[in-house]
């Protein structure tokens, strides 16, 4: 059991550790450029590479997307109520508590815990939350802004078009030409290592303004995510790898992208930075327990 557990979490800690070491060194790390490259090239190619040749039914991808949307909806209700009664700024604090690190941490964890099938399902969850983040997430931060503009912004994202390619491959029961498939596979290969290394670098660059408040909110992110994820899996009668992936993705800490959006749209992004850092540290500390719970 310990050997299997180490095989899952060791690559995660090593890659994040490389990022932390790099972030503390004197060497520059172009995090913004790498993030854009991963989201605009790597992640879309990963979607096509994995889903385009995955031996998985379209019905399962629909189930995982439904589960992701269900987790998001009920988490939004529960967290909004808690934030309201604790007199927190809902507009600023709600997004990082809803949008977990389903890319940087969720995808590699699903890969190492459940293999290619797990990664394929985790990509379905990641895609659903990414689309919600590009639309509702930005709309939350720009409260009273133009929702239509946010919706149109979604169609500027390469992830949307990579998903269209996958659906076409599913519909026609076909695969990409070998040369194109090899190209996509090569570009997809950079995604997961760079996501984890960038996460490590980001943790060294974010500062915590309010440790006590950030600890409470980070813990809220993890506990509500896990609880709603578990209840959703039970309610939708999910089993096996699908159940494990949904609980895993729902339990991820706040994503670093939340800080970047807060930096652009809010006045006090350091509050979001504290949530990202502390929820990530708590998540890494409890990762062995989570992996033991979701794997058979």
LINZI-V241633 format. One record per residue. N is the residue number from 0. PHI is phi as a letter, one per 20 degrees, with the letter a starting at -180 (none if undefined). PSI is psi as a letter, one per 40 degrees, with the letter a starting at -180 (NA if undefined). BURIAL is + if it has 16 or more other ideal C-beta (glycine too) atoms within 10 Angstrom, else -. Layout:
BEGIN
n:N phi:PHI psi:PSI burial:BURIAL
n:N phi:PHI psi:PSI burial:BURIAL
END
This chain:
BEGIN
n:0 phi:none psi:d burial:-
n:1 phi:f psi:d burial:-
n:2 phi:f psi:d burial:-
n:3 phi:f psi:d burial:-
n:4 phi:f psi:d burial:+
n:5 phi:f psi:d burial:-
n:6 phi:f psi:d burial:-
n:7 phi:e psi:d burial:+
n:8 phi:e psi:d burial:+
n:9 phi:g psi:d burial:-
n:10 phi:f psi:d burial:+
n:11 phi:f psi:d burial:+
n:12 phi:f psi:d burial:-
n:13 phi:f psi:d burial:-
n:14 phi:f psi:d burial:+
n:15 phi:f psi:d burial:+
n:16 phi:f psi:d burial:-
n:17 phi:f psi:d burial:-
n:18 phi:f psi:d burial:+
n:19 phi:f psi:d burial:+
n:20 phi:f psi:d burial:-
n:21 phi:f psi:d burial:+
n:22 phi:f psi:d burial:+
n:23 phi:e psi:e burial:-
n:24 phi:e psi:a burial:-
n:25 phi:e psi:e burial:-
n:26 phi:e psi:h burial:-
n:27 phi:f psi:i burial:-
n:28 phi:c psi:h burial:+
n:29 phi:f psi:g burial:-
n:30 phi:g psi:d burial:+
n:31 phi:f psi:d burial:-
n:32 phi:f psi:d burial:-
n:33 phi:f psi:d burial:+
n:34 phi:f psi:d burial:+
n:35 phi:f psi:d burial:-
n:36 phi:f psi:d burial:+
n:37 phi:f psi:d burial:+
n:38 phi:f psi:d burial:+
n:39 phi:e psi:d burial:-
n:40 phi:c psi:d burial:-
n:41 phi:f psi:d burial:+
n:42 phi:f psi:d burial:+
n:43 phi:g psi:d burial:+
n:44 phi:f psi:d burial:+
n:45 phi:f psi:d burial:+
n:46 phi:g psi:d burial:+
n:47 phi:f psi:d burial:+
n:48 phi:f psi:d burial:+
n:49 phi:e psi:d burial:+
n:50 phi:f psi:d burial:+
n:51 phi:f psi:d burial:+
n:52 phi:c psi:e burial:+
n:53 phi:f psi:h burial:+
n:54 phi:e psi:g burial:-
n:55 phi:b psi:i burial:+
n:56 phi:f psi:i burial:-
n:57 phi:f psi:d burial:-
n:58 phi:f psi:d burial:-
n:59 phi:f psi:d burial:+
n:60 phi:f psi:d burial:+
n:61 phi:f psi:d burial:-
n:62 phi:f psi:d burial:+
n:63 phi:f psi:d burial:+
n:64 phi:f psi:d burial:+
n:65 phi:f psi:d burial:+
n:66 phi:f psi:d burial:+
n:67 phi:f psi:d burial:+
n:68 phi:f psi:d burial:+
n:69 phi:f psi:d burial:+
n:70 phi:g psi:d burial:+
n:71 phi:f psi:d burial:+
n:72 phi:f psi:d burial:-
n:73 phi:f psi:d burial:+
n:74 phi:f psi:d burial:+
n:75 phi:f psi:d burial:+
n:76 phi:f psi:d burial:-
n:77 phi:f psi:d burial:-
n:78 phi:f psi:d burial:+
n:79 phi:f psi:d burial:+
n:80 phi:f psi:d burial:-
n:81 phi:f psi:d burial:-
n:82 phi:f psi:d burial:+
n:83 phi:f psi:d burial:-
n:84 phi:f psi:e burial:-
n:85 phi:e psi:e burial:-
n:86 phi:l psi:f burial:-
n:87 phi:e psi:i burial:+
n:88 phi:f psi:g burial:-
n:89 phi:g psi:d burial:-
n:90 phi:g psi:d burial:-
n:91 phi:e psi:d burial:+
n:92 phi:e psi:d burial:+
n:93 phi:f psi:d burial:+
n:94 phi:g psi:d burial:+
n:95 phi:f psi:d burial:+
n:96 phi:e psi:e burial:+
n:97 phi:d psi:d burial:+
n:98 phi:d psi:h burial:+
n:99 phi:e psi:i burial:+
n:100 phi:e psi:g burial:+
n:101 phi:f psi:e burial:+
n:102 phi:e psi:c burial:+
n:103 phi:g psi:d burial:+
n:104 phi:d psi:d burial:+
n:105 phi:f psi:d burial:+
n:106 phi:f psi:d burial:+
n:107 phi:f psi:d burial:+
n:108 phi:f psi:d burial:+
n:109 phi:f psi:d burial:+
n:110 phi:f psi:d burial:+
n:111 phi:f psi:d burial:+
n:112 phi:e psi:d burial:+
n:113 phi:c psi:e burial:+
n:114 phi:m psi:a burial:-
n:115 phi:f psi:d burial:-
n:116 phi:f psi:d burial:+
n:117 phi:f psi:d burial:+
n:118 phi:f psi:d burial:+
n:119 phi:f psi:d burial:+
n:120 phi:f psi:d burial:+
n:121 phi:f psi:d burial:+
n:122 phi:f psi:d burial:+
n:123 phi:f psi:d burial:+
n:124 phi:f psi:d burial:+
n:125 phi:g psi:d burial:+
n:126 phi:f psi:d burial:+
n:127 phi:f psi:d burial:+
n:128 phi:f psi:d burial:+
n:129 phi:f psi:d burial:+
n:130 phi:f psi:d burial:+
n:131 phi:f psi:d burial:+
n:132 phi:f psi:d burial:+
n:133 phi:f psi:d burial:+
n:134 phi:d psi:c burial:+
n:135 phi:f psi:d burial:+
n:136 phi:f psi:d burial:+
n:137 phi:f psi:d burial:+
n:138 phi:f psi:d burial:+
n:139 phi:f psi:d burial:+
n:140 phi:f psi:d burial:+
n:141 phi:d psi:f burial:+
n:142 phi:g psi:h burial:-
n:143 phi:n psi:e burial:-
n:144 phi:f psi:a burial:-
n:145 phi:e psi:h burial:-
n:146 phi:f psi:d burial:-
n:147 phi:f psi:d burial:-
n:148 phi:f psi:d burial:-
n:149 phi:f psi:d burial:+
n:150 phi:f psi:d burial:-
n:151 phi:f psi:d burial:-
n:152 phi:f psi:d burial:-
n:153 phi:g psi:d burial:+
n:154 phi:f psi:e burial:-
n:155 phi:e psi:e burial:-
n:156 phi:e psi:h burial:+
n:157 phi:g psi:d burial:-
n:158 phi:g psi:d burial:+
n:159 phi:f psi:d burial:-
n:160 phi:f psi:d burial:-
n:161 phi:f psi:d burial:+
n:162 phi:f psi:d burial:+
n:163 phi:f psi:d burial:-
n:164 phi:f psi:d burial:+
n:165 phi:f psi:d burial:+
n:166 phi:f psi:d burial:-
n:167 phi:f psi:d burial:-
n:168 phi:f psi:d burial:+
n:169 phi:f psi:d burial:+
n:170 phi:f psi:d burial:-
n:171 phi:e psi:e burial:-
n:172 phi:l psi:f burial:-
n:173 phi:c psi:i burial:-
n:174 phi:c psi:i burial:-
n:175 phi:f psi:i burial:+
n:176 phi:g psi:i burial:-
n:177 phi:g psi:d burial:-
n:178 phi:f psi:d burial:-
n:179 phi:f psi:d burial:-
n:180 phi:f psi:d burial:-
n:181 phi:f psi:d burial:-
n:182 phi:f psi:d burial:-
n:183 phi:f psi:d burial:+
n:184 phi:f psi:d burial:+
n:185 phi:f psi:d burial:-
n:186 phi:f psi:d burial:+
n:187 phi:f psi:d burial:+
n:188 phi:f psi:d burial:-
n:189 phi:f psi:e burial:+
n:190 phi:f psi:d burial:+
n:191 phi:f psi:d burial:+
n:192 phi:g psi:d burial:+
n:193 phi:f psi:d burial:+
n:194 phi:g psi:d burial:+
n:195 phi:f psi:d burial:+
n:196 phi:f psi:d burial:+
n:197 phi:f psi:d burial:+
n:198 phi:f psi:d burial:+
n:199 phi:f psi:d burial:+
n:200 phi:f psi:d burial:+
n:201 phi:f psi:d burial:+
n:202 phi:f psi:d burial:+
n:203 phi:e psi:e burial:+
n:204 phi:d psi:e burial:-
n:205 phi:e psi:i burial:+
n:206 phi:d psi:i burial:-
n:207 phi:d psi:h burial:+
n:208 phi:e psi:d burial:-
n:209 phi:c psi:g burial:-
n:210 phi:f psi:d burial:-
n:211 phi:f psi:d burial:-
n:212 phi:f psi:d burial:+
n:213 phi:f psi:d burial:+
n:214 phi:f psi:d burial:+
n:215 phi:f psi:d burial:+
n:216 phi:f psi:d burial:+
n:217 phi:f psi:d burial:+
n:218 phi:f psi:d burial:-
n:219 phi:f psi:d burial:+
n:220 phi:g psi:d burial:+
n:221 phi:f psi:d burial:+
n:222 phi:f psi:d burial:-
n:223 phi:f psi:d burial:+
n:224 phi:g psi:d burial:+
n:225 phi:f psi:d burial:+
n:226 phi:f psi:d burial:+
n:227 phi:f psi:d burial:+
n:228 phi:f psi:d burial:+
n:229 phi:f psi:d burial:+
n:230 phi:f psi:d burial:-
n:231 phi:f psi:d burial:+
n:232 phi:f psi:d burial:+
n:233 phi:f psi:d burial:-
n:234 phi:f psi:d burial:-
n:235 phi:e psi:e burial:+
n:236 phi:l psi:f burial:-
n:237 phi:e psi:i burial:+
n:238 phi:c psi:i burial:-
n:239 phi:l psi:b burial:-
n:240 phi:f psi:d burial:+
n:241 phi:f psi:d burial:+
n:242 phi:f psi:d burial:+
n:243 phi:f psi:d burial:+
n:244 phi:f psi:d burial:+
n:245 phi:f psi:d burial:+
n:246 phi:f psi:d burial:+
n:247 phi:f psi:d burial:+
n:248 phi:f psi:d burial:+
n:249 phi:f psi:d burial:+
n:250 phi:e psi:e burial:+
n:251 phi:f psi:i burial:+
n:252 phi:f psi:i burial:+
n:253 phi:f psi:h burial:+
n:254 phi:f psi:i burial:+
n:255 phi:f psi:d burial:+
n:256 phi:g psi:d burial:+
n:257 phi:f psi:d burial:+
n:258 phi:f psi:d burial:+
n:259 phi:f psi:d burial:+
n:260 phi:f psi:d burial:+
n:261 phi:f psi:d burial:+
n:262 phi:f psi:d burial:-
n:263 phi:e psi:d burial:-
n:264 phi:d psi:e burial:+
n:265 phi:c psi:i burial:+
n:266 phi:e psi:d burial:-
n:267 phi:c psi:g burial:-
n:268 phi:f psi:e burial:+
n:269 phi:f psi:d burial:+
n:270 phi:f psi:d burial:+
n:271 phi:f psi:d burial:+
n:272 phi:g psi:d burial:+
n:273 phi:f psi:d burial:+
n:274 phi:f psi:d burial:+
n:275 phi:f psi:d burial:+
n:276 phi:f psi:d burial:+
n:277 phi:f psi:d burial:+
n:278 phi:f psi:d burial:+
n:279 phi:f psi:d burial:+
n:280 phi:f psi:d burial:-
n:281 phi:f psi:d burial:+
n:282 phi:f psi:d burial:+
n:283 phi:f psi:d burial:+
n:284 phi:f psi:d burial:-
n:285 phi:e psi:e burial:-
n:286 phi:g psi:d burial:+
n:287 phi:g psi:d burial:-
n:288 phi:f psi:d burial:-
n:289 phi:f psi:d burial:+
n:290 phi:f psi:d burial:+
n:291 phi:f psi:d burial:-
n:292 phi:f psi:d burial:-
n:293 phi:e psi:e burial:+
n:294 phi:e psi:i burial:+
n:295 phi:f psi:NA burial:-
END
